[in-house]
């Protein structure tokens, strides 16, 4: 697919993934669009590179538990709460009480998908779609 469209082929057809970083209150901080075939952990490092991770705790699901990403977070003086995959060779500890706070990102995506333009992606170009994501997140913040 064309790079400026951020549309990729996955099992469900042509899709776009919205990757987001939210703060401790569930407010959006940063977004990134990728094609549907791009693995989540590749986008995570790109998102986190522009943030100051010192004294921060990155809470993410199992898809983000790659060794490279965990080492990057630790090197930036941050901590992570990412559960290991079931088939991981070297499992690490995860505080599941802190992990329960991951619902904030899920709640944000739920609010974001209430906007029809985001849920159905009518826009062809990635920068136009990303602009719509920003406008929707501003509306969410103002509520």
N, CA, C and O atoms as a GROMACS GRO file, in nm:
protein
  572
    1UNK      N    1   0.083  -0.118   0.000
    1UNK     CA    2   0.000   0.000   0.000
    1UNK      C    3   0.088   0.125   0.000
    1UNK      O    4   0.206   0.119   0.032
    2UNK      N    5   0.031   0.234  -0.035
    2UNK     CA    6   0.104   0.360  -0.040
    2UNK      C    7   0.136   0.404   0.102
    2UNK      O    8   0.051   0.394   0.191
    3UNK      N    9   0.257   0.453   0.123
    3UNK     CA   10   0.306   0.488   0.257
    3UNK      C   11   0.224   0.601   0.321
    3UNK      O   12   0.200   0.598   0.442
    4UNK      N   13   0.182   0.699   0.241
    4UNK     CA   14   0.112   0.814   0.300
    4UNK      C   15  -0.032   0.784   0.337
    4UNK      O   16  -0.103   0.874   0.383
    5UNK      N   17  -0.078   0.662   0.318
    5UNK     CA   18  -0.215   0.627   0.351
    5UNK      C   19  -0.225   0.551   0.483
    5UNK      O   20  -0.333   0.547   0.542
    6UNK      N   21  -0.116   0.491   0.531
    6UNK     CA   22  -0.116   0.413   0.655
    6UNK      C   23  -0.224   0.306   0.655
    6UNK      O   24  -0.290   0.282   0.756
    7UNK      N   25  -0.242   0.244   0.539
    7UNK     CA   26  -0.337   0.134   0.527
    7UNK      C   27  -0.257   0.010   0.496
    7UNK      O   28  -0.173   0.010   0.405
    8UNK      N   29  -0.282  -0.096   0.569
    8UNK     CA   30  -0.209  -0.220   0.546
    8UNK      C   31  -0.303  -0.338   0.544
    8UNK      O   32  -0.414  -0.333   0.596
    9UNK      N   33  -0.257  -0.444   0.484
    9UNK     CA   34  -0.337  -0.566   0.477
    9UNK      C   35  -0.315  -0.650   0.602
    9UNK      O   36  -0.201  -0.675   0.642
   10UNK      N   37  -0.423  -0.693   0.661
   10UNK     CA   38  -0.416  -0.786   0.773
   10UNK      C   39  -0.524  -0.892   0.749
   10UNK      O   40  -0.584  -0.896   0.641
   11UNK      N   41  -0.548  -0.976   0.846
   11UNK     CA   42  -0.647  -1.082   0.828
   11UNK      C   43  -0.787  -1.026   0.804
   11UNK      O   44  -0.868  -1.087   0.734
   12UNK      N   45  -0.814  -0.911   0.862
   12UNK     CA   46  -0.947  -0.851   0.849
   12UNK      C   47  -0.963  -0.767   0.724
   12UNK      O   48  -1.068  -0.705   0.706
   13UNK      N   49  -0.863  -0.762   0.639
   13UNK     CA   50  -0.869  -0.679   0.520
   13UNK      C   51  -0.778  -0.560   0.533
   13UNK      O   52  -0.676  -0.565   0.603
   14UNK      N   53  -0.814  -0.453   0.467
   14UNK     CA   54  -0.732  -0.331   0.473
   14UNK      C   55  -0.768  -0.254   0.599
   14UNK      O   56  -0.882  -0.213   0.619
   15UNK      N   57  -0.669  -0.236   0.684
   15UNK     CA   58  -0.694  -0.171   0.812
   15UNK      C   59  -0.583  -0.072   0.847
   15UNK      O   60  -0.475  -0.073   0.789
   16UNK      N   61  -0.615   0.012   0.943
   16UNK     CA   62  -0.521   0.108   0.999
   16UNK      C   63  -0.523   0.092   1.150
   16UNK      O   64  -0.630   0.078   1.210
   17UNK      N   65  -0.406   0.094   1.211
   17UNK     CA   66  -0.398   0.088   1.357
   17UNK      C   67  -0.368   0.227   1.410
   17UNK      O   68  -0.283   0.299   1.357
   18UNK      N   69  -0.439   0.263   1.515
   18UNK     CA   70  -0.411   0.387   1.587
   18UNK      C   71  -0.336   0.348   1.713
   18UNK      O   72  -0.390   0.275   1.797
   19UNK      N   73  -0.214   0.395   1.728
   19UNK     CA   74  -0.136   0.371   1.850
   19UNK      C   75  -0.141   0.500   1.931
   19UNK      O   76  -0.124   0.609   1.876
   20UNK      N   77  -0.165   0.487   2.061
   20UNK     CA   78  -0.179   0.606   2.144
   20UNK      C   79  -0.104   0.591   2.275
   20UNK      O   80  -0.086   0.480   2.326
   21UNK      N   81  -0.061   0.704   2.328
   21UNK     CA   82  -0.004   0.712   2.462
   21UNK      C   83  -0.098   0.801   2.542
   21UNK      O   84  -0.131   0.911   2.499
   22UNK      N   85  -0.142   0.753   2.658
   22UNK     CA   86  -0.225   0.835   2.746
   22UNK      C   87  -0.152   0.852   2.880
   22UNK      O   88  -0.067   0.770   2.916
   23UNK      N   89  -0.188   0.957   2.952
   23UNK     CA   90  -0.126   0.980   3.081
   23UNK      C   91  -0.201   0.904   3.190
   23UNK      O   92  -0.289   0.824   3.160
   24UNK      N   93  -0.167   0.929   3.314
   24UNK     CA   94  -0.227   0.857   3.427
   24UNK      C   95  -0.374   0.884   3.448
   24UNK      O   96  -0.440   0.812   3.522
   25UNK      N   97  -0.426   0.988   3.383
   25UNK     CA   98  -0.568   1.021   3.395
   25UNK      C   99  -0.648   0.976   3.272
   25UNK      O  100  -0.769   0.995   3.266
   26UNK      N  101  -0.580   0.915   3.176
   26UNK     CA  102  -0.646   0.870   3.054
   26UNK      C  103  -0.654   0.977   2.947
   26UNK      O  104  -0.727   0.960   2.849
   27UNK      N  105  -0.581   1.086   2.963
   27UNK     CA  106  -0.580   1.193   2.863
   27UNK      C  107  -0.477   1.161   2.755
   27UNK      O  108  -0.367   1.117   2.787
   28UNK      N  109  -0.512   1.184   2.629
   28UNK     CA  110  -0.418   1.151   2.520
   28UNK      C  111  -0.294   1.239   2.522
   28UNK      O  112  -0.301   1.358   2.551
   29UNK      N  113  -0.181   1.177   2.491
   29UNK     CA  114  -0.054   1.248   2.486
   29UNK      C  115   0.002   1.250   2.345
   29UNK      O  116   0.050   1.353   2.298
   30UNK      N  117  -0.002   1.134   2.278
   30UNK     CA  118   0.061   1.123   2.147
   30UNK      C  119  -0.007   1.012   2.067
   30UNK      O  120  -0.057   0.916   2.125
   31UNK      N  121  -0.009   1.026   1.933
   31UNK     CA  122  -0.069   0.928   1.844
   31UNK      C  123   0.027   0.892   1.732
   31UNK      O  124   0.117   0.968   1.697
   32UNK      N  125   0.005   0.773   1.677
   32UNK     CA  126   0.080   0.728   1.561
   32UNK      C  127  -0.009   0.634   1.482
   32UNK      O  128  -0.077   0.549   1.540
   33UNK      N  129  -0.009   0.648   1.351
   33UNK     CA  130  -0.085   0.559   1.263
   33UNK      C  131   0.009   0.465   1.192
   33UNK      O  132   0.116   0.505   1.146
   34UNK      N  133  -0.031   0.338   1.184
   34UNK     CA  134   0.044   0.240   1.106
   34UNK      C  135  -0.055   0.155   1.028
   34UNK      O  136  -0.175   0.156   1.055
   35UNK      N  137  -0.003   0.081   0.933
   35UNK     CA  138  -0.085  -0.013   0.860
   35UNK      C  139  -0.124  -0.130   0.949
   35UNK      O  140  -0.061  -0.154   1.052
   36UNK      N  141  -0.225  -0.203   0.911
   36UNK     CA  142  -0.276  -0.312   0.993
   36UNK      C  143  -0.180  -0.427   1.013
   36UNK      O  144  -0.196  -0.503   1.109
   37UNK      N  145  -0.081  -0.442   0.926
   37UNK     CA  146   0.011  -0.554   0.936
   37UNK      C  147   0.130  -0.525   1.026
   37UNK      O  148   0.207  -0.616   1.057
   38UNK      N  149   0.149  -0.401   1.069
   38UNK     CA  150   0.265  -0.363   1.150
   38UNK      C  151   0.243  -0.409   1.294
   38UNK      O  152   0.137  -0.387   1.352
   39UNK      N  153   0.345  -0.474   1.351
   39UNK     CA  154   0.335  -0.522   1.489
   39UNK      C  155   0.334  -0.405   1.586
   39UNK      O  156   0.400  -0.303   1.562
   40UNK      N  157   0.260  -0.420   1.695
   40UNK     CA  158   0.243  -0.312   1.792
   40UNK      C  159   0.374  -0.265   1.853
   40UNK      O  160   0.392  -0.146   1.877
   41UNK      N  161   0.465  -0.357   1.879
   41UNK     CA  162   0.589  -0.320   1.948
   41UNK      C  163   0.678  -0.228   1.864
   41UNK      O  164   0.756  -0.151   1.919
   42UNK      N  165   0.667  -0.235   1.732
   42UNK     CA  166   0.747  -0.146   1.646
   42UNK      C  167   0.702  -0.001   1.661
   42UNK      O  168   0.784   0.090   1.661
   43UNK      N  169   0.573   0.018   1.673
   43UNK     CA  170   0.521   0.154   1.687
   43UNK      C  171   0.544   0.208   1.828
   43UNK      O  172   0.554   0.329   1.846
   44UNK      N  173   0.551   0.121   1.926
   44UNK     CA  174   0.564   0.165   2.065
   44UNK      C  175   0.694   0.240   2.087
   44UNK      O  176   0.695   0.345   2.153
   45UNK      N  177   0.803   0.189   2.034
   45UNK     CA  178   0.931   0.257   2.055
   45UNK      C  179   0.931   0.394   1.989
   45UNK      O  180   0.985   0.490   2.044
   46UNK      N  181   0.871   0.404   1.872
   46UNK     CA  182   0.861   0.532   1.803
   46UNK      C  183   0.782   0.632   1.887
   46UNK      O  184   0.818   0.750   1.896
   47UNK      N  185   0.673   0.586   1.948
   47UNK     CA  186   0.592   0.674   2.031
   47UNK      C  187   0.666   0.718   2.157
   47UNK      O  188   0.658   0.834   2.198
   48UNK      N  189   0.738   0.625   2.218
   48UNK     CA  190   0.804   0.654   2.346
   48UNK      C  191   0.931   0.736   2.331
   48UNK      O  192   0.975   0.799   2.428
   49UNK      N  193   0.992   0.737   2.213
   49UNK     CA  194   1.119   0.808   2.195
   49UNK      C  195   1.107   0.958   2.220
   49UNK      O  196   1.204   1.021   2.261
   50UNK      N  197   0.992   1.015   2.195
   50UNK     CA  198   0.977   1.160   2.213
   50UNK      C  199   0.932   1.198   2.354
   50UNK      O  200   0.916   1.317   2.383
   51UNK      N  201   0.912   1.101   2.440
   51UNK     CA  202   0.865   1.128   2.576
   51UNK      C  203   0.977   1.110   2.677
   51UNK      O  204   1.070   1.034   2.656
   52UNK      N  205   0.966   1.182   2.788
   52UNK     CA  206   1.060   1.166   2.898
   52UNK      C  207   1.008   1.053   2.987
   52UNK      O  208   0.907   1.069   3.054
   53UNK      N  209   1.077   0.941   2.987
   53UNK     CA  210   1.032   0.823   3.060
   53UNK      C  211   1.088   0.814   3.201
   53UNK      O  212   1.055   0.720   3.274
   54UNK      N  213   1.173   0.908   3.241
   54UNK     CA  214   1.231   0.899   3.374
   54UNK      C  215   1.120   0.911   3.479
   54UNK      O  216   1.034   0.998   3.471
   55UNK      N  217   1.125   0.822   3.576
   55UNK     CA  218   1.024   0.814   3.682
   55UNK      C  219   0.883   0.788   3.629
   55UNK      O  220   0.786   0.826   3.693
   56UNK      N  221   0.872   0.726   3.513
   56UNK     CA  222   0.742   0.692   3.455
   56UNK      C  223   0.725   0.541   3.455
   56UNK      O  224   0.823   0.466   3.450
   57UNK      N  225   0.601   0.498   3.460
   57UNK     CA  226   0.570   0.356   3.450
   57UNK      C  227   0.490   0.335   3.323
   57UNK      O  228   0.381   0.390   3.308
   58UNK      N  229   0.542   0.256   3.232
   58UNK     CA  230   0.475   0.226   3.106
   58UNK      C  231   0.392   0.100   3.127
   58UNK      O  232   0.446  -0.007   3.155
   59UNK      N  233   0.260   0.114   3.113
   59UNK     CA  234   0.169   0.000   3.128
   59UNK      C  235   0.120  -0.036   2.988
   59UNK      O  236   0.064   0.048   2.918
   60UNK      N  237   0.141  -0.161   2.949
   60UNK     CA  238   0.102  -0.204   2.815
   60UNK      C  239   0.061  -0.351   2.820
   60UNK      O  240   0.085  -0.420   2.918
   61UNK      N  241  -0.002  -0.397   2.712
   61UNK     CA  242  -0.044  -0.537   2.709
   61UNK      C  243   0.069  -0.626   2.658
   61UNK      O  244   0.180  -0.579   2.631
   62UNK      N  245   0.040  -0.754   2.646
   62UNK     CA  246   0.143  -0.855   2.615
   62UNK      C  247   0.213  -0.832   2.482
   62UNK      O  248   0.328  -0.871   2.465
   63UNK      N  249   0.144  -0.771   2.388
   63UNK     CA  250   0.204  -0.750   2.255
   63UNK      C  251   0.325  -0.657   2.261
   63UNK      O  252   0.410  -0.661   2.172
   64UNK      N  253   0.333  -0.576   2.364
   64UNK     CA  254   0.443  -0.481   2.377
   64UNK      C  255   0.557  -0.534   2.462
   64UNK      O  256   0.648  -0.459   2.496
   65UNK      N  257   0.555  -0.660   2.497
   65UNK     CA  258   0.654  -0.717   2.588
   65UNK      C  259   0.781  -0.765   2.522
   65UNK      O  260   0.841  -0.861   2.571
   66UNK      N  261   0.824  -0.704   2.415
   66UNK     CA  262   0.948  -0.747   2.351
   66UNK      C  263   1.068  -0.706   2.436
   66UNK      O  264   1.063  -0.608   2.509
   67UNK      N  265   1.174  -0.782   2.424
   67UNK     CA  266   1.296  -0.752   2.500
   67UNK      C  267   1.350  -0.615   2.464
   67UNK      O  268   1.394  -0.540   2.551
   68UNK      N  269   1.349  -0.581   2.337
   68UNK     CA  270   1.401  -0.452   2.291
   68UNK      C  271   1.326  -0.335   2.356
   68UNK      O  272   1.389  -0.240   2.402
   69UNK      N  273   1.195  -0.343   2.361
   69UNK     CA  274   1.117  -0.234   2.418
   69UNK      C  275   1.137  -0.225   2.570
   69UNK      O  276   1.148  -0.115   2.624
   70UNK      N  277   1.141  -0.338   2.637
   70UNK     CA  278   1.163  -0.337   2.782
   70UNK      C  279   1.301  -0.283   2.816
   70UNK      O  280   1.316  -0.209   2.914
   71UNK      N  281   1.402  -0.317   2.737
   71UNK     CA  282   1.536  -0.264   2.760
   71UNK      C  283   1.541  -0.113   2.734
   71UNK      O  284   1.610  -0.040   2.804
   72UNK      N  285   1.468  -0.069   2.634
   72UNK     CA  286   1.465   0.074   2.604
   72UNK      C  287   1.402   0.152   2.720
   72UNK      O  288   1.454   0.256   2.760
   73UNK      N  289   1.292   0.103   2.772
   73UNK     CA  290   1.225   0.171   2.884
   73UNK      C  291   1.317   0.176   3.005
   73UNK      O  292   1.327   0.280   3.071
   74UNK      N  293   1.384   0.066   3.035
   74UNK     CA  294   1.477   0.062   3.148
   74UNK      C  295   1.595   0.156   3.126
   74UNK      O  296   1.639   0.223   3.219
   75UNK      N  297   1.647   0.162   3.004
   75UNK     CA  298   1.760   0.250   2.974
   75UNK      C  299   1.722   0.398   2.988
   75UNK      O  300   1.808   0.481   3.016
   76UNK      N  301   1.596   0.429   2.969
   76UNK     CA  302   1.549   0.567   2.982
   76UNK      C  303   1.506   0.599   3.126
   76UNK      O  304   1.437   0.698   3.149
   77UNK      N  305   1.544   0.516   3.221
   77UNK     CA  306   1.514   0.534   3.365
   77UNK      C  307   1.365   0.522   3.395
   77UNK      O  308   1.316   0.584   3.490
   78UNK      N  309   1.295   0.445   3.317
   78UNK     CA  310   1.154   0.421   3.343
   78UNK      C  311   1.131   0.278   3.389
   78UNK      O  312   1.223   0.196   3.388
   79UNK      N  313   1.010   0.250   3.429
   79UNK     CA  314   0.973   0.114   3.465
   79UNK      C  315   0.859   0.070   3.373
   79UNK      O  316   0.797   0.152   3.306
   80UNK      N  317   0.834  -0.058   3.370
   80UNK     CA  318   0.727  -0.110   3.285
   80UNK      C  319   0.643  -0.210   3.363
   80UNK      O  320   0.693  -0.281   3.450
   81UNK      N  321   0.517  -0.213   3.329
   81UNK     CA  322   0.424  -0.313   3.380
   81UNK      C  323   0.362  -0.378   3.257
   81UNK      O  324   0.257  -0.337   3.209
   82UNK      N  325   0.429  -0.479   3.209
   82UNK     CA  326   0.387  -0.551   3.089
   82UNK      C  327   0.388  -0.699   3.123
   82UNK      O  328   0.494  -0.752   3.158
   83UNK      N  329   0.275  -0.768   3.116
   83UNK     CA  330   0.277  -0.911   3.147
   83UNK      C  331   0.349  -0.990   3.038
   83UNK      O  332   0.341  -0.954   2.920
   84UNK      N  333   0.418  -1.097   3.075
   84UNK     CA  334   0.484  -1.179   2.973
   84UNK      C  335   0.384  -1.263   2.896
   84UNK      O  336   0.278  -1.299   2.948
   85UNK      N  337   0.418  -1.293   2.772
   85UNK     CA  338   0.333  -1.382   2.693
   85UNK      C  339   0.341  -1.522   2.753
   85UNK      O  340   0.438  -1.556   2.822
   86UNK      N  341   0.242  -1.602   2.728
   86UNK     CA  342   0.238  -1.738   2.782
   86UNK      C  343   0.356  -1.822   2.734
   86UNK      O  344   0.406  -1.907   2.808
   87UNK      N  345   0.401  -1.799   2.611
   87UNK     CA  346   0.509  -1.880   2.555
   87UNK      C  347   0.646  -1.813   2.567
   87UNK      O  348   0.739  -1.853   2.498
   88UNK      N  349   0.659  -1.712   2.653
   88UNK     CA  350   0.788  -1.643   2.669
   88UNK      C  351   0.890  -1.736   2.734
   88UNK      O  352   0.858  -1.807   2.829
   89UNK      N  353   1.012  -1.736   2.681
   89UNK     CA  354   1.117  -1.822   2.736
   89UNK      C  355   1.164  -1.772   2.872
   89UNK      O  356   1.177  -1.851   2.965
   90UNK      N  357   1.188  -1.643   2.883
   90UNK     CA  358   1.233  -1.583   3.009
   90UNK      C  359   1.122  -1.492   3.060
   90UNK      O  360   1.108  -1.378   3.015
   91UNK      N  361   1.044  -1.542   3.153
   91UNK     CA  362   0.932  -1.462   3.205
   91UNK      C  363   0.982  -1.365   3.311
   91UNK      O  364   1.077  -1.394   3.383
   92UNK      N  365   0.919  -1.251   3.319
   92UNK     CA  366   0.953  -1.148   3.415
   92UNK      C  367   0.832  -1.122   3.504
   92UNK      O  368   0.721  -1.164   3.474
   93UNK      N  369   0.856  -1.053   3.614
   93UNK     CA  370   0.749  -1.023   3.708
   93UNK      C  371   0.663  -0.909   3.656
   93UNK      O  372   0.710  -0.819   3.587
   94UNK      N  373   0.535  -0.915   3.691
   94UNK     CA  374   0.441  -0.811   3.653
   94UNK      C  375   0.347  -0.786   3.770
   94UNK      O  376   0.288  -0.879   3.824
   95UNK      N  377   0.332  -0.661   3.808
   95UNK     CA  378   0.240  -0.624   3.916
   95UNK      C  379   0.101  -0.609   3.856
   95UNK      O  380   0.071  -0.508   3.792
   96UNK      N  381   0.016  -0.709   3.876
   96UNK     CA  382  -0.115  -0.709   3.812
   96UNK      C  383  -0.210  -0.607   3.874
   96UNK      O  384  -0.310  -0.572   3.811
   97UNK      N  385  -0.183  -0.560   3.994
   97UNK     CA  386  -0.264  -0.453   4.052
   97UNK      C  387  -0.240  -0.322   3.978
   97UNK      O  388  -0.333  -0.245   3.955
   98UNK      N  389  -0.117  -0.297   3.940
   98UNK     CA  390  -0.086  -0.178   3.860
   98UNK      C  391  -0.135  -0.199   3.717
   98UNK      O  392  -0.181  -0.104   3.653
   99UNK      N  393  -0.126  -0.321   3.668
   99UNK     CA  394  -0.167  -0.352   3.531
   99UNK      C  395  -0.316  -0.325   3.510
   99UNK      O  396  -0.360  -0.299   3.398
  100UNK      N  397  -0.394  -0.332   3.616
  100UNK     CA  398  -0.538  -0.305   3.605
  100UNK      C  399  -0.566  -0.162   3.559
  100UNK      O  400  -0.675  -0.134   3.510
  101UNK      N  401  -0.470  -0.073   3.574
  101UNK     CA  402  -0.488   0.065   3.529
  101UNK      C  403  -0.482   0.079   3.377
  101UNK      O  404  -0.504   0.188   3.324
  102UNK      N  405  -0.453  -0.030   3.308
  102UNK     CA  406  -0.449  -0.026   3.162
  102UNK      C  407  -0.586   0.002   3.102
  102UNK      O  408  -0.599   0.033   2.984
  103UNK      N  409  -0.689  -0.011   3.185
  103UNK     CA  410  -0.823   0.016   3.134
  103UNK      C  411  -0.838   0.161   3.088
  103UNK      O  412  -0.929   0.192   3.011
  104UNK      N  413  -0.750   0.250   3.133
  104UNK     CA  414  -0.758   0.390   3.090
  104UNK      C  415  -0.739   0.405   2.940
  104UNK      O  416  -0.808   0.484   2.876
  105UNK      N  417  -0.646   0.331   2.884
  105UNK     CA  418  -0.624   0.338   2.739
  105UNK      C  419  -0.741   0.274   2.664
  105UNK      O  420  -0.782   0.323   2.559
  106UNK      N  421  -0.795   0.166   2.720
  106UNK     CA  422  -0.910   0.102   2.656
  106UNK      C  423  -1.031   0.194   2.661
  106UNK      O  424  -1.107   0.202   2.564
  107UNK      N  425  -1.050   0.264   2.772
  107UNK     CA  426  -1.161   0.360   2.782
  107UNK      C  427  -1.144   0.474   2.682
  107UNK      O  428  -1.241   0.519   2.622
  108UNK      N  429  -1.020   0.519   2.665
  108UNK     CA  430  -0.996   0.626   2.569
  108UNK      C  431  -1.030   0.581   2.427
  108UNK      O  432  -1.095   0.655   2.353
  109UNK      N  433  -0.988   0.461   2.390
  109UNK     CA  434  -1.020   0.412   2.256
  109UNK      C  435  -1.170   0.392   2.239
  109UNK      O  436  -1.223   0.413   2.130
  110UNK      N  437  -1.239   0.353   2.346
  110UNK     CA  438  -1.384   0.340   2.340
  110UNK      C  439  -1.448   0.476   2.310
  110UNK      O  440  -1.538   0.485   2.228
  111UNK      N  441  -1.402   0.580   2.378
  111UNK     CA  442  -1.453   0.714   2.352
  111UNK      C  443  -1.418   0.761   2.212
  111UNK      O  444  -1.498   0.827   2.146
  112UNK      N  445  -1.299   0.727   2.166
  112UNK     CA  446  -1.255   0.768   2.033
  112UNK      C  447  -1.339   0.702   1.924
  112UNK      O  448  -1.370   0.764   1.823
  113UNK      N  449  -1.375   0.577   1.944
  113UNK     CA  450  -1.453   0.504   1.844
  113UNK      C  451  -1.599   0.549   1.839
  113UNK      O  452  -1.672   0.509   1.748
  114UNK      N  453  -1.642   0.631   1.935
  114UNK     CA  454  -1.776   0.687   1.929
  114UNK      C  455  -1.790   0.788   1.815
  114UNK      O  456  -1.901   0.820   1.773
  115UNK      N  457  -1.679   0.837   1.766
  115UNK     CA  458  -1.680   0.930   1.654
  115UNK      C  459  -1.678   0.849   1.525
  115UNK      O  460  -1.582   0.778   1.495
  116UNK      N  461  -1.785   0.862   1.449
  116UNK     CA  462  -1.805   0.779   1.331
  116UNK      C  463  -1.691   0.792   1.230
  116UNK      O  464  -1.652   0.694   1.166
  117UNK      N  465  -1.639   0.911   1.218
  117UNK     CA  466  -1.531   0.934   1.121
  117UNK      C  467  -1.407   0.853   1.158
  117UNK      O  468  -1.334   0.809   1.070
  118UNK      N  469  -1.384   0.833   1.288
  118UNK     CA  470  -1.269   0.756   1.334
  118UNK      C  471  -1.298   0.607   1.321
  118UNK      O  472  -1.212   0.530   1.276
  119UNK      N  473  -1.417   0.566   1.360
  119UNK     CA  474  -1.452   0.424   1.361
  119UNK      C  475  -1.453   0.364   1.221
  119UNK      O  476  -1.420   0.247   1.203
  120UNK      N  477  -1.491   0.443   1.121
  120UNK     CA  478  -1.505   0.388   0.986
  120UNK      C  479  -1.395   0.430   0.890
  120UNK      O  480  -1.384   0.376   0.780
  121UNK      N  481  -1.313   0.526   0.929
  121UNK     CA  482  -1.205   0.580   0.848
  121UNK      C  483  -1.249   0.613   0.706
  121UNK      O  484  -1.222   0.539   0.611
  122UNK      N  485  -1.317   0.725   0.694
  122UNK     CA  486  -1.357   0.773   0.562
  122UNK      C  487  -1.242   0.841   0.489
  122UNK      O  488  -1.245   0.852   0.366
  123UNK      N  489  -1.143   0.887   0.561
  123UNK     CA  490  -1.033   0.962   0.501
  123UNK      C  491  -0.932   0.868   0.436
  123UNK      O  492  -0.897   0.764   0.492
  124UNK      N  493  -0.886   0.906   0.318
  124UNK     CA  494  -0.790   0.822   0.248
  124UNK      C  495  -0.648   0.846   0.294
  124UNK      O  496  -0.572   0.751   0.315
  125UNK      N  497  -0.609   0.972   0.310
  125UNK     CA  498  -0.472   1.004   0.347
  125UNK      C  499  -0.452   0.998   0.498
  125UNK      O  500  -0.541   1.034   0.575
  126UNK      N  501  -0.335   0.954   0.538
  126UNK     CA  502  -0.306   0.934   0.680
  126UNK      C  503  -0.308   1.065   0.757
  126UNK      O  504  -0.358   1.070   0.869
  127UNK      N  505  -0.253   1.172   0.699
  127UNK     CA  506  -0.248   1.298   0.774
  127UNK      C  507  -0.386   1.357   0.796
  127UNK      O  508  -0.409   1.425   0.896
  128UNK      N  509  -0.479   1.332   0.706
  128UNK     CA  510  -0.617   1.380   0.724
  128UNK      C  511  -0.685   1.297   0.833
  128UNK      O  512  -0.757   1.351   0.918
  129UNK      N  513  -0.664   1.166   0.831
  129UNK     CA  514  -0.722   1.079   0.933
  129UNK      C  515  -0.663   1.110   1.070
  129UNK      O  516  -0.736   1.113   1.169
  130UNK      N  517  -0.533   1.133   1.076
  130UNK     CA  518  -0.469   1.167   1.203
  130UNK      C  519  -0.521   1.300   1.256
  130UNK      O  520  -0.536   1.318   1.377
  131UNK      N  521  -0.549   1.393   1.167
  131UNK     CA  522  -0.609   1.521   1.208
  131UNK      C  523  -0.746   1.498   1.270
  131UNK      O  524  -0.781   1.562   1.370
  132UNK      N  525  -0.824   1.408   1.213
  132UNK     CA  526  -0.955   1.376   1.269
  132UNK      C  527  -0.941   1.311   1.406
  132UNK      O  528  -1.022   1.336   1.495
  133UNK      N  529  -0.839   1.228   1.424
  133UNK     CA  530  -0.813   1.168   1.555
  133UNK      C  531  -0.780   1.276   1.657
  133UNK      O  532  -0.828   1.271   1.770
  134UNK      N  533  -0.698   1.373   1.618
  134UNK     CA  534  -0.664   1.483   1.708
  134UNK      C  535  -0.788   1.566   1.744
  134UNK      O  536  -0.806   1.602   1.860
  135UNK      N  537  -0.872   1.596   1.647
  135UNK     CA  538  -0.993   1.674   1.674
  135UNK      C  539  -1.086   1.597   1.767
  135UNK      O  540  -1.142   1.654   1.860
  136UNK      N  541  -1.102   1.467   1.743
  136UNK     CA  542  -1.187   1.386   1.831
  136UNK      C  543  -1.131   1.380   1.972
  136UNK      O  544  -1.207   1.386   2.069
  137UNK      N  545  -0.999   1.369   1.985
  137UNK     CA  546  -0.941   1.364   2.119
  137UNK      C  547  -0.952   1.499   2.190
  137UNK      O  548  -0.964   1.503   2.312
  138UNK      N  549  -0.948   1.609   2.116
  138UNK     CA  550  -0.971   1.740   2.176
  138UNK      C  551  -1.115   1.749   2.228
  138UNK      O  552  -1.139   1.800   2.337
  139UNK      N  553  -1.209   1.699   2.149
  139UNK     CA  554  -1.349   1.697   2.194
  139UNK      C  555  -1.366   1.612   2.320
  139UNK      O  556  -1.442   1.648   2.409
  140UNK      N  557  -1.295   1.501   2.327
  140UNK     CA  558  -1.300   1.415   2.446
  140UNK      C  559  -1.243   1.490   2.566
  140UNK      O  560  -1.299   1.482   2.676
  141UNK      N  561  -1.134   1.561   2.546
  141UNK     CA  562  -1.073   1.637   2.656
  141UNK      C  563  -1.163   1.750   2.706
  141UNK      O  564  -1.163   1.781   2.824
  142UNK      N  565  -1.239   1.810   2.616
  142UNK     CA  566  -1.324   1.923   2.654
  142UNK      C  567  -1.453   1.881   2.722
  142UNK      O  568  -1.521   1.966   2.780
  143UNK      N  569  -1.488   1.755   2.717
  143UNK     CA  570  -1.612   1.709   2.781
  143UNK      C  571  -1.599   1.709   2.930
  143UNK      O  572  -1.694   1.673   3.000
   0.00000   0.00000   0.00000
